[in-house]
Amino acid sequence: MKLRLFSVFLFALLTSGTVFAEQPGSSTQAKSNQCIGCHEIAGYKNVFPKVYPIPKIVNQSAAFIEYALKAYRSGERIHPSMSAIAAQLSDEDIKALAAFYAEGAK
């Protein structure tokens, strides 16, 4: 079981480095596609390495989203997937994604 969880984690880390590069286009909406898989499912919980409730981020405060992404990028907040994703984002990407979701993801 531990080997299986480690394999999933390792796969996520190894493939997360190309997530944004593979998106069609470099627009904020294209970059946001990675977020939708977890943050658009009401009541979704991530179970690795422990159970984490996943908040819906549409219409969240831009300041909160920006703070959270920068905290994951810096290591202040720790979650394997979010840390890997945030590490790929520039300050401009973070600001644009925060605004995009705060404005209803339109």
A tleap script that builds the chain and sets N, CA, C and O, in Angstrom:
source leaprc.protein.ff14SB
mol = sequence {
  NMET LYS LEU ARG LEU PHE SER VAL PHE LEU
  PHE ALA LEU LEU THR SER GLY THR VAL PHE
  ALA GLU GLN PRO GLY SER SER THR GLN ALA
  LYS SER ASN GLN CYS ILE GLY CYS HIE GLU
  ILE ALA GLY TYR LYS ASN VAL PHE PRO LYS
  VAL TYR PRO ILE PRO LYS ILE VAL ASN GLN
  SER ALA ALA PHE ILE GLU TYR ALA LEU LYS
  ALA TYR ARG SER GLY GLU ARG ILE HIE PRO
  SER MET SER ALA ILE ALA ALA GLN LEU SER
  ASP GLU ASP ILE LYS ALA LEU ALA ALA PHE
  TYR ALA GLU GLY ALA CLYS
}
set mol.1.N position { 0.825 -1.190 0.000 }
set mol.1.CA position { 0.000 0.000 0.000 }
set mol.1.C position { 0.873 1.260 0.000 }
set mol.1.O position { 0.617 2.198 -0.755 }
set mol.2.N position { 1.915 1.274 0.859 }
set mol.2.CA position { 2.783 2.446 0.909 }
set mol.2.C position { 3.521 2.644 -0.413 }
set mol.2.O position { 3.707 3.776 -0.860 }
set mol.3.N position { 3.934 1.558 -1.030 }
set mol.3.CA position { 4.618 1.655 -2.317 }
set mol.3.C position { 3.686 2.223 -3.371 }
set mol.3.O position { 4.102 3.032 -4.201 }
set mol.4.N position { 2.438 1.808 -3.343 }
set mol.4.CA position { 1.452 2.323 -4.306 }
set mol.4.C position { 1.247 3.820 -4.118 }
set mol.4.O position { 1.230 4.567 -5.096 }
set mol.5.N position { 1.090 4.268 -2.875 }
set mol.5.CA position { 0.918 5.695 -2.601 }
set mol.5.C position { 2.151 6.476 -3.021 }
set mol.5.O position { 2.043 7.561 -3.593 }
set mol.6.N position { 3.322 5.923 -2.738 }
set mol.6.CA position { 4.555 6.587 -3.142 }
set mol.6.C position { 4.626 6.693 -4.662 }
set mol.6.O position { 5.044 7.720 -5.196 }
set mol.7.N position { 4.220 5.642 -5.353 }
set mol.7.CA position { 4.245 5.650 -6.819 }
set mol.7.C position { 3.325 6.729 -7.372 }
set mol.7.O position { 3.683 7.420 -8.326 }
set mol.8.N position { 2.140 6.879 -6.780 }
set mol.8.CA position { 1.203 7.918 -7.218 }
set mol.8.C position { 1.808 9.286 -6.976 }
set mol.8.O position { 1.741 10.156 -7.844 }
set mol.9.N position { 2.396 9.485 -5.813 }
set mol.9.CA position { 3.022 10.759 -5.482 }
set mol.9.C position { 4.175 11.061 -6.433 }
set mol.9.O position { 4.287 12.180 -6.935 }
set mol.10.N position { 5.021 10.087 -6.680 }
set mol.10.CA position { 6.157 10.270 -7.575 }
set mol.10.C position { 5.684 10.602 -8.989 }
set mol.10.O position { 6.243 11.487 -9.637 }
set mol.11.N position { 4.668 9.904 -9.465 }
set mol.11.CA position { 4.115 10.191 -10.785 }
set mol.11.C position { 3.603 11.624 -10.846 }
set mol.11.O position { 3.851 12.327 -11.825 }
set mol.12.N position { 2.891 12.064 -9.813 }
set mol.12.CA position { 2.362 13.430 -9.786 }
set mol.12.C position { 3.487 14.454 -9.835 }
set mol.12.O position { 3.395 15.449 -10.554 }
set mol.13.N position { 4.532 14.216 -9.084 }
set mol.13.CA position { 5.653 15.151 -9.095 }
set mol.13.C position { 6.371 15.175 -10.436 }
set mol.13.O position { 6.724 16.242 -10.938 }
set mol.14.N position { 6.583 14.017 -11.004 }
set mol.14.CA position { 7.307 13.949 -12.269 }
set mol.14.C position { 6.518 14.538 -13.426 }
set mol.14.O position { 7.101 15.126 -14.337 }
set mol.15.N position { 5.210 14.388 -13.399 }
set mol.15.CA position { 4.404 14.897 -14.508 }
set mol.15.C position { 3.930 16.311 -14.283 }
set mol.15.O position { 3.547 16.979 -15.244 }
set mol.16.N position { 3.938 16.795 -13.060 }
set mol.16.CA position { 3.418 18.139 -12.800 }
set mol.16.C position { 4.301 19.222 -13.396 }
set mol.16.O position { 3.819 20.331 -13.630 }
set mol.17.N position { 5.549 18.951 -13.645 }
set mol.17.CA position { 6.446 19.949 -14.210 }
set mol.17.C position { 6.094 20.344 -15.623 }
set mol.17.O position { 6.554 21.381 -16.101 }
set mol.18.N position { 5.291 19.548 -16.306 }
set mol.18.CA position { 4.925 19.870 -17.681 }
set mol.18.C position { 3.465 20.262 -17.823 }
set mol.18.O position { 2.986 20.459 -18.940 }
set mol.19.N position { 2.760 20.378 -16.732 }
set mol.19.CA position { 1.327 20.646 -16.792 }
set mol.19.C position { 1.018 21.899 -17.594 }
set mol.19.O position { 0.227 21.843 -18.536 }
set mol.20.N position { 1.614 23.010 -17.247 }
set mol.20.CA position { 1.282 24.253 -17.918 }
set mol.20.C position { 1.880 24.314 -19.312 }
set mol.20.O position { 1.294 24.928 -20.203 }
set mol.21.N position { 3.021 23.697 -19.520 }
set mol.21.CA position { 3.637 23.703 -20.840 }
set mol.21.C position { 2.765 22.972 -21.854 }
set mol.21.O position { 2.797 23.296 -23.041 }
set mol.22.N position { 1.997 22.003 -21.409 }
set mol.22.CA position { 1.179 21.223 -22.327 }
set mol.22.C position { -0.179 21.852 -22.595 }
set mol.22.O position { -0.897 21.399 -23.487 }
set mol.23.N position { -0.545 22.872 -21.854 }
set mol.23.CA position { -1.838 23.495 -22.060 }
set mol.23.C position { -1.867 24.200 -23.415 }
set mol.23.O position { -0.871 24.797 -23.823 }
set mol.24.N position { -2.997 24.137 -24.112 }
set mol.24.CA position { -3.084 24.838 -25.392 }
set mol.24.C position { -3.165 26.338 -25.146 }
set mol.24.O position { -4.213 26.847 -24.747 }
set mol.25.N position { -2.093 27.030 -25.376 }
set mol.25.CA position { -2.059 28.474 -25.153 }
set mol.25.C position { -1.514 28.812 -23.792 }
set mol.25.O position { -1.384 27.951 -22.921 }
set mol.26.N position { -1.202 30.059 -23.622 }
set mol.26.CA position { -0.636 30.480 -22.348 }
set mol.26.C position { -1.562 31.440 -21.619 }
set mol.26.O position { -1.128 32.142 -20.706 }
set mol.27.N position { -2.826 31.480 -22.008 }
set mol.27.CA position { -3.774 32.375 -21.365 }
set mol.27.C position { -4.052 31.918 -19.936 }
set mol.27.O position { -3.788 30.774 -19.564 }
set mol.28.N position { -4.584 32.829 -19.162 }
set mol.28.CA position { -4.954 32.493 -17.789 }
set mol.28.C position { -5.990 31.379 -17.787 }
set mol.28.O position { -5.932 30.476 -16.953 }
set mol.29.N position { -6.929 31.438 -18.707 }
set mol.29.CA position { -7.956 30.393 -18.758 }
set mol.29.C position { -7.319 29.041 -19.067 }
set mol.29.O position { -7.714 28.031 -18.485 }
set mol.30.N position { -6.351 29.003 -19.963 }
set mol.30.CA position { -5.665 27.743 -20.264 }
set mol.30.C position { -4.912 27.246 -19.042 }
set mol.30.O position { -4.931 26.051 -18.749 }
set mol.31.N position { -4.252 28.143 -18.327 }
set mol.31.CA position { -3.507 27.738 -17.124 }
set mol.31.C position { -4.448 27.276 -16.019 }
set mol.31.O position { -4.073 26.440 -15.196 }
set mol.32.N position { -5.658 27.808 -15.992 }
set mol.32.CA position { -6.607 27.440 -14.946 }
set mol.32.C position { -7.151 26.023 -15.118 }
set mol.32.O position { -7.753 25.480 -14.191 }
set mol.33.N position { -6.950 25.420 -16.283 }
set mol.33.CA position { -7.464 24.064 -16.520 }
set mol.33.C position { -6.942 23.065 -15.495 }
set mol.33.O position { -7.643 22.111 -15.159 }
set mol.34.N position { -5.739 23.262 -14.998 }
set mol.34.CA position { -5.183 22.355 -13.995 }
set mol.34.C position { -5.946 22.452 -12.678 }
set mol.34.O position { -6.010 21.478 -11.928 }
set mol.35.N position { -6.517 23.600 -12.393 }
set mol.35.CA position { -7.215 23.829 -11.119 }
set mol.35.C position { -8.592 23.160 -11.080 }
set mol.35.O position { -9.047 22.699 -10.033 }
set mol.36.N position { -9.233 23.119 -12.230 }
set mol.36.CA position { -10.625 22.685 -12.313 }
set mol.36.C position { -10.817 21.258 -11.803 }
set mol.36.O position { -11.828 20.962 -11.165 }
set mol.37.N position { -9.861 20.373 -12.076 }
set mol.37.CA position { -10.006 18.965 -11.716 }
set mol.37.C position { -10.302 18.715 -10.256 }
set mol.37.O position { -11.007 17.760 -9.928 }
set mol.38.N position { -9.789 19.537 -9.381 }
set mol.38.CA position { -10.033 19.356 -7.943 }
set mol.38.C position { -10.938 20.447 -7.371 }
set mol.38.O position { -11.815 20.163 -6.554 }
set mol.39.N position { -10.729 21.683 -7.795 }
set mol.39.CA position { -11.399 22.816 -7.150 }
set mol.39.C position { -12.795 23.118 -7.671 }
set mol.39.O position { -13.426 24.067 -7.206 }
set mol.40.N position { -13.290 22.341 -8.617 }
set mol.40.CA position { -14.642 22.549 -9.114 }
set mol.40.C position { -15.610 21.460 -8.662 }
set mol.40.O position { -16.762 21.437 -9.094 }
set mol.41.N position { -15.154 20.569 -7.804 }
set mol.41.CA position { -15.989 19.457 -7.346 }
set mol.41.C position { -16.420 19.746 -5.913 }
set mol.41.O position { -15.603 19.713 -4.993 }
set mol.42.N position { -17.702 20.026 -5.728 }
set mol.42.CA position { -18.222 20.336 -4.386 }
set mol.42.C position { -17.976 19.166 -3.445 }
set mol.42.O position { -18.308 18.024 -3.765 }
set mol.43.N position { -17.397 19.450 -2.287 }
set mol.43.CA position { -17.163 18.431 -1.275 }
set mol.43.C position { -16.004 17.493 -1.556 }
set mol.43.O position { -15.836 16.497 -0.851 }
set mol.44.N position { -15.195 17.790 -2.578 }
set mol.44.CA position { -14.082 16.908 -2.940 }
set mol.44.C position { -13.018 16.908 -1.855 }
set mol.44.O position { -12.732 17.943 -1.253 }
set mol.45.N position { -12.433 15.741 -1.610 }
set mol.45.CA position { -11.342 15.610 -0.645 }
set mol.45.C position { -10.195 14.868 -1.303 }
set mol.45.O position { -10.406 13.891 -2.022 }
set mol.46.N position { -8.989 15.332 -1.056 }
set mol.46.CA position { -7.777 14.680 -1.533 }
set mol.46.C position { -7.288 13.804 -0.395 }
set mol.46.O position { -7.329 14.224 0.762 }
set mol.47.N position { -6.834 12.613 -0.688 }
set mol.47.CA position { -6.460 11.686 0.384 }
set mol.47.C position { -4.984 11.345 0.427 }
set mol.47.O position { -4.610 10.304 0.967 }
set mol.48.N position { -4.132 12.203 -0.132 }
set mol.48.CA position { -2.701 11.922 -0.054 }
set mol.48.C position { -1.956 13.178 0.333 }
set mol.48.O position { -2.185 14.208 -0.300 }
set mol.49.N position { -1.123 13.173 1.276 }
set mol.49.CA position { -0.745 12.086 2.179 }
set mol.49.C position { -1.699 11.930 3.351 }
set mol.49.O position { -1.592 10.964 4.106 }
set mol.50.N position { -2.629 12.862 3.518 }
set mol.50.CA position { -3.707 12.705 4.493 }
set mol.50.C position { -4.955 13.308 3.858 }
set mol.50.O position { -4.886 13.817 2.739 }
set mol.51.N position { -6.077 13.264 4.538 }
set mol.51.CA position { -7.314 13.787 3.970 }
set mol.51.C position { -7.308 15.315 4.053 }
set mol.51.O position { -7.191 15.901 5.129 }
set mol.52.N position { -7.437 15.934 2.880 }
set mol.52.CA position { -7.510 17.387 2.773 }
set mol.52.C position { -8.836 17.764 2.117 }
set mol.52.O position { -9.156 17.252 1.044 }
set mol.53.N position { -9.609 18.646 2.739 }
set mol.53.CA position { -10.789 19.149 2.026 }
set mol.53.C position { -10.306 20.117 0.945 }
set mol.53.O position { -9.413 20.925 1.198 }
set mol.54.N position { -10.876 20.047 -0.237 }
set mol.54.CA position { -10.474 20.899 -1.351 }
set mol.54.C position { -11.536 21.979 -1.533 }
set mol.54.O position { -12.678 21.664 -1.870 }
set mol.55.N position { -11.186 23.236 -1.320 }
set mol.55.CA position { -12.198 24.299 -1.444 }
set mol.55.C position { -12.509 24.627 -2.900 }
set mol.55.O position { -11.651 24.522 -3.777 }
set mol.56.N position { -13.748 25.024 -3.132 }
set mol.56.CA position { -14.078 25.576 -4.443 }
set mol.56.C position { -13.476 26.979 -4.463 }
set mol.56.O position { -13.580 27.710 -3.478 }
set mol.57.N position { -12.860 27.354 -5.554 }
set mol.57.CA position { -12.155 28.641 -5.590 }
set mol.57.C position { -12.829 29.692 -6.460 }
set mol.57.O position { -12.417 30.852 -6.446 }
set mol.58.N position { -13.851 29.315 -7.214 }
set mol.58.CA position { -14.576 30.325 -7.988 }
set mol.58.C position { -15.254 31.276 -7.023 }
set mol.58.O position { -15.919 30.848 -6.080 }
set mol.59.N position { -15.084 32.556 -7.259 }
set mol.59.CA position { -15.638 33.645 -6.446 }
set mol.59.C position { -14.970 33.795 -5.076 }
set mol.59.O position { -15.463 34.538 -4.227 }
set mol.60.N position { -13.855 33.098 -4.855 }
set mol.60.CA position { -13.064 33.344 -3.641 }
set mol.60.C position { -12.400 34.709 -3.789 }
set mol.60.O position { -12.305 35.240 -4.896 }
set mol.61.N position { -11.958 35.256 -2.715 }
set mol.61.CA position { -11.231 36.513 -2.727 }
set mol.61.C position { -9.920 36.359 -3.499 }
set mol.61.O position { -9.181 35.396 -3.297 }
set mol.62.N position { -9.644 37.312 -4.379 }
set mol.62.CA position { -8.387 37.282 -5.133 }
set mol.62.C position { -7.197 37.327 -4.181 }
set mol.62.O position { -6.192 36.651 -4.406 }
set mol.63.N position { -7.307 38.118 -3.123 }
set mol.63.CA position { -6.208 38.231 -2.158 }
set mol.63.C position { -5.934 36.885 -1.493 }
set mol.63.O position { -4.775 36.527 -1.280 }
set mol.64.N position { -6.986 36.138 -1.163 }
set mol.64.CA position { -6.812 34.832 -0.536 }
set mol.64.C position { -6.145 33.849 -1.497 }
set mol.64.O position { -5.213 33.140 -1.118 }
set mol.65.N position { -6.623 33.810 -2.742 }
set mol.65.CA position { -6.055 32.874 -3.718 }
set mol.65.C position { -4.588 33.203 -3.962 }
set mol.65.O position { -3.745 32.308 -4.024 }
set mol.66.N position { -4.291 34.482 -4.098 }
set mol.66.CA position { -2.902 34.897 -4.323 }
set mol.66.C position { -2.029 34.510 -3.128 }
set mol.66.O position { -0.930 33.981 -3.301 }
set mol.67.N position { -2.520 34.774 -1.924 }
set mol.67.CA position { -1.767 34.403 -0.720 }
set mol.67.C position { -1.515 32.897 -0.687 }
set mol.67.O position { -0.391 32.458 -0.441 }
set mol.68.N position { -2.569 32.100 -0.937 }
set mol.68.CA position { -2.444 30.644 -0.846 }
set mol.68.C position { -1.440 30.111 -1.866 }
set mol.68.O position { -0.595 29.284 -1.524 }
set mol.69.N position { -1.523 30.571 -3.106 }
set mol.69.CA position { -0.593 30.089 -4.133 }
set mol.69.C position { 0.851 30.463 -3.803 }
set mol.69.O position { 1.759 29.652 -3.987 }
set mol.70.N position { 1.063 31.672 -3.324 }
set mol.70.CA position { 2.427 32.085 -2.954 }
set mol.70.C position { 2.923 31.286 -1.746 }
set mol.70.O position { 4.108 30.966 -1.654 }
set mol.71.N position { 2.018 30.967 -0.828 }
set mol.71.CA position { 2.402 30.178 0.347 }
set mol.71.C position { 2.770 28.752 -0.055 }
set mol.71.O position { 3.707 28.180 0.502 }
set mol.72.N position { 2.050 28.170 -1.008 }
set mol.72.CA position { 2.429 26.840 -1.503 }
set mol.72.C position { 3.760 26.903 -2.241 }
set mol.72.O position { 4.598 26.012 -2.103 }
set mol.73.N position { 3.948 27.954 -3.018 }
set mol.73.CA position { 5.189 28.090 -3.782 }
set mol.73.C position { 6.394 28.251 -2.859 }
set mol.73.O position { 7.464 27.714 -3.143 }
set mol.74.N position { 6.233 28.980 -1.765 }
set mol.74.CA position { 7.350 29.228 -0.855 }
set mol.74.C position { 7.595 28.096 0.138 }
set mol.74.O position { 8.654 28.037 0.764 }
set mol.75.N position { 6.622 27.198 0.284 }
set mol.75.CA position { 6.750 26.126 1.262 }
set mol.75.C position { 6.105 26.450 2.596 }
set mol.75.O position { 6.121 25.623 3.508 }
set mol.76.N position { 5.536 27.643 2.725 }
set mol.76.CA position { 4.824 28.010 3.958 }
set mol.76.C position { 3.619 27.092 4.157 }
set mol.76.O position { 3.327 26.670 5.276 }
set mol.77.N position { 2.931 26.790 3.069 }
set mol.77.CA position { 1.858 25.792 3.067 }
set mol.77.C position { 2.408 24.576 2.333 }
set mol.77.O position { 3.168 24.703 1.373 }
set mol.78.N position { 2.016 23.406 2.796 }
set mol.78.CA position { 2.567 22.192 2.186 }
set mol.78.C position { 1.446 21.257 1.748 }
set mol.78.O position { 0.603 20.844 2.545 }
set mol.79.N position { 1.462 20.943 0.485 }
set mol.79.CA position { 0.633 19.901 -0.113 }
set mol.79.C position { 1.352 19.506 -1.396 }
set mol.79.O position { 1.646 20.373 -2.218 }
set mol.80.N position { 1.642 18.225 -1.590 }
set mol.80.CA position { 2.476 17.819 -2.729 }
set mol.80.C position { 2.017 18.357 -4.081 }
set mol.80.O position { 2.828 18.904 -4.829 }
set mol.81.N position { 0.748 18.216 -4.406 }
set mol.81.CA position { 0.269 18.665 -5.714 }
set mol.81.C position { 0.283 20.180 -5.822 }
set mol.81.O position { 0.767 20.733 -6.809 }
set mol.82.N position { -0.242 20.845 -4.816 }
set mol.82.CA position { -0.319 22.311 -4.872 }
set mol.82.C position { 1.076 22.935 -4.864 }
set mol.82.O position { 1.306 23.931 -5.550 }
set mol.83.N position { 1.988 22.378 -4.115 }
set mol.83.CA position { 3.358 22.904 -4.088 }
set mol.83.C position { 4.017 22.775 -5.452 }
set mol.83.O position { 4.699 23.695 -5.905 }
set mol.84.N position { 3.815 21.634 -6.110 }
set mol.84.CA position { 4.403 21.413 -7.432 }
set mol.84.C position { 3.794 22.346 -8.476 }
set mol.84.O position { 4.504 22.877 -9.330 }
set mol.85.N position { 2.499 22.540 -8.407 }
set mol.85.CA position { 1.828 23.425 -9.363 }
set mol.85.C position { 2.237 24.871 -9.127 }
set mol.85.O position { 2.583 25.579 -10.072 }
set mol.86.N position { 2.200 25.315 -7.878 }
set mol.86.CA position { 2.521 26.706 -7.558 }
set mol.86.C position { 3.975 27.031 -7.893 }
set mol.86.O position { 4.283 28.173 -8.235 }
set mol.87.N position { 4.862 26.061 -7.803 }
set mol.87.CA position { 6.276 26.288 -8.111 }
set mol.87.C position { 6.481 26.709 -9.560 }
set mol.87.O position { 7.483 27.347 -9.885 }
set mol.88.N position { 5.553 26.364 -10.420 }
set mol.88.CA position { 5.646 26.694 -11.843 }
set mol.88.C position { 5.084 28.074 -12.183 }
set mol.88.O position { 5.244 28.551 -13.307 }
set mol.89.N position { 4.434 28.708 -11.223 }
set mol.89.CA position { 3.739 29.968 -11.491 }
set mol.89.C position { 4.596 31.178 -11.165 }
set mol.89.O position { 5.255 31.225 -10.126 }
set mol.90.N position { 4.582 32.148 -12.052 }
set mol.90.CA position { 5.244 33.424 -11.782 }
set mol.90.C position { 4.291 34.276 -10.939 }
set mol.90.O position { 3.119 33.933 -10.784 }
set mol.91.N position { 4.793 35.374 -10.404 }
set mol.91.CA position { 3.926 36.294 -9.667 }
set mol.91.C position { 2.792 36.788 -10.557 }
set mol.91.O position { 1.664 36.953 -10.093 }
set mol.92.N position { 3.087 37.024 -11.835 }
set mol.92.CA position { 2.064 37.494 -12.779 }
set mol.92.C position { 1.008 36.411 -13.009 }
set mol.92.O position { -0.183 36.714 -13.079 }
set mol.93.N position { 1.436 35.159 -13.126 }
set mol.93.CA position { 0.486 34.054 -13.278 }
set mol.93.C position { -0.436 33.970 -12.067 }
set mol.93.O position { -1.651 33.825 -12.205 }
set mol.94.N position { 0.151 34.062 -10.891 }
set mol.94.CA position { -0.629 33.963 -9.653 }
set mol.94.C position { -1.646 35.093 -9.577 }
set mol.94.O position { -2.811 34.856 -9.258 }
set mol.95.N position { -1.227 36.298 -9.861 }
set mol.95.CA position { -2.129 37.449 -9.823 }
set mol.95.C position { -3.266 37.270 -10.831 }
set mol.95.O position { -4.424 37.546 -10.517 }
set mol.96.N position { -2.937 36.809 -12.038 }
set mol.96.CA position { -3.952 36.613 -13.076 }
set mol.96.C position { -4.917 35.488 -12.710 }
set mol.96.O position { -6.124 35.631 -12.908 }
set mol.97.N position { -4.415 34.375 -12.183 }
set mol.97.CA position { -5.290 33.284 -11.777 }
set mol.97.C position { -6.189 33.699 -10.619 }
set mol.97.O position { -7.366 33.340 -10.591 }
set mol.98.N position { -5.648 34.448 -9.666 }
set mol.98.CA position { -6.439 34.924 -8.535 }
set mol.98.C position { -7.581 35.813 -9.013 }
set mol.98.O position { -8.713 35.671 -8.552 }
set mol.99.N position { -7.294 36.717 -9.924 }
set mol.99.CA position { -8.316 37.604 -10.464 }
set mol.99.C position { -9.349 36.801 -11.267 }
set mol.99.O position { -10.550 37.046 -11.155 }
set mol.100.N position { -8.879 35.846 -12.074 }
set mol.100.CA position { -9.749 35.022 -12.901 }
set mol.100.C position { -10.780 34.287 -12.036 }
set mol.100.O position { -11.973 34.312 -12.337 }
set mol.101.N position { -10.324 33.640 -10.970 }
set mol.101.CA position { -11.246 32.909 -10.116 }
set mol.101.C position { -12.098 33.832 -9.254 }
set mol.101.O position { -13.264 33.525 -9.010 }
set mol.102.N position { -11.563 34.936 -8.793 }
set mol.102.CA position { -12.339 35.881 -7.992 }
set mol.102.C position { -13.477 36.478 -8.801 }
set mol.102.O position { -14.527 36.815 -8.254 }
set mol.103.N position { -13.269 36.608 -10.100 }
set mol.103.CA position { -14.288 37.194 -10.980 }
set mol.103.C position { -15.232 36.138 -11.547 }
set mol.103.O position { -15.969 36.415 -12.494 }
set mol.104.N position { -15.219 34.950 -10.992 }
set mol.104.CA position { -16.146 33.915 -11.411 }
set mol.104.C position { -15.647 33.005 -12.501 }
set mol.104.O position { -16.431 32.258 -13.085 }
set mol.105.N position { -14.353 33.046 -12.795 }
set mol.105.CA position { -13.728 32.185 -13.808 }
set mol.105.C position { -14.367 32.366 -15.179 }
set mol.105.O position { -14.686 31.398 -15.869 }
set mol.106.N position { -14.545 33.623 -15.553 }
set mol.106.CA position { -15.134 33.919 -16.869 }
set mol.106.C position { -14.133 34.564 -17.774 }
set mol.106.O position { -14.451 34.883 -18.919 }
savepdb mol mol.pdb
quit
